């Protein structure tokens, strides 16, 4: 499995986050854009198996639709008025014979961190679903040991520079990175890692930002959060048994701003695979060896009701022999003030272990 962090497939709603009463923007101005880009790169050979199946350069065509946020919601101002949208991507991941074509759809947020009169530099982040034409098959495609399923999670990160050509037309040039995997739900799953150069055009029908100068109010209170989740894990190779895992966690949360949070917590992991051998037979009857306890620190970035938590922790009970440090990264969606749903990928030194999803309650 790839040494990069993975997430599970999901489509999240970017345009329906909570609002803040302020000046009312002109809702007739939809601020829509359409863009077309070409990505050209190559599969990264993180494992030697990649070189066996790589037979061409990676090439993708992307069509995206986006909307410029207008300040009508609090998170627009907190994030410096980003663009939000959805992309459709089709192309060749880098192995015509063993991977075939891929089709991807993902929503994204495009953050502007440098703005001039006729120039803008952005960081675009998105995640969604990729369909791979030719996954691993023991009989017909046994050399493809990178991807074991048709449907996979896609993580997209790109740094894009825009140059204004006219009032509505922009040229795009930059660098993108794509990671594709299923998070260990079905092996093999080393994943695809594809850096690319990208270029294209964007046409903006409108781009009128209604800036709201209402001051954001930050709640400085320290809060406590309880987390309960479960997931499915296949280990150690294709055809191995699958195990149901569970995680119970607590976190202390300290707000730094209306959008940034830090804190720490305690995790209790239940993993039945820890007491089984590769064939699924019991290798120890000591049930306490199914349990691991760890301590973690975290940073969380909030974008409306959606947030991105990043954790780093270490075991204090039953540390895995190969790694003592673990990470969790994922997505959280706030259903109400106390209740949230989330999913995380647990990894060791960036190598994914399993995906777990569940509920959080904040006191």
URFEN-V143094 format. One record per helix or strand of 2 or more residues. SS is the DSSP state (alpha for helix, beta for strand). FROM is the first residue (numbers start at 1). TO is the last residue. If there is no record, write none. Layout:
ss = {SS:SS}
from = {FROM:FROM}
to = {TO:TO}
This chain:
ss = {beta:alpha:beta:alpha:beta:beta:beta:beta:beta:beta:beta:beta:beta:alpha:alpha:beta:beta:beta:beta:beta}
from = {32:49:58:74:83:101:119:151:169:192:223:242:260:272:287:291:306:325:339:351}
to = {43:53:68:78:92:115:132:164:181:204:234:255:271:275:290:303:317:334:348:362}
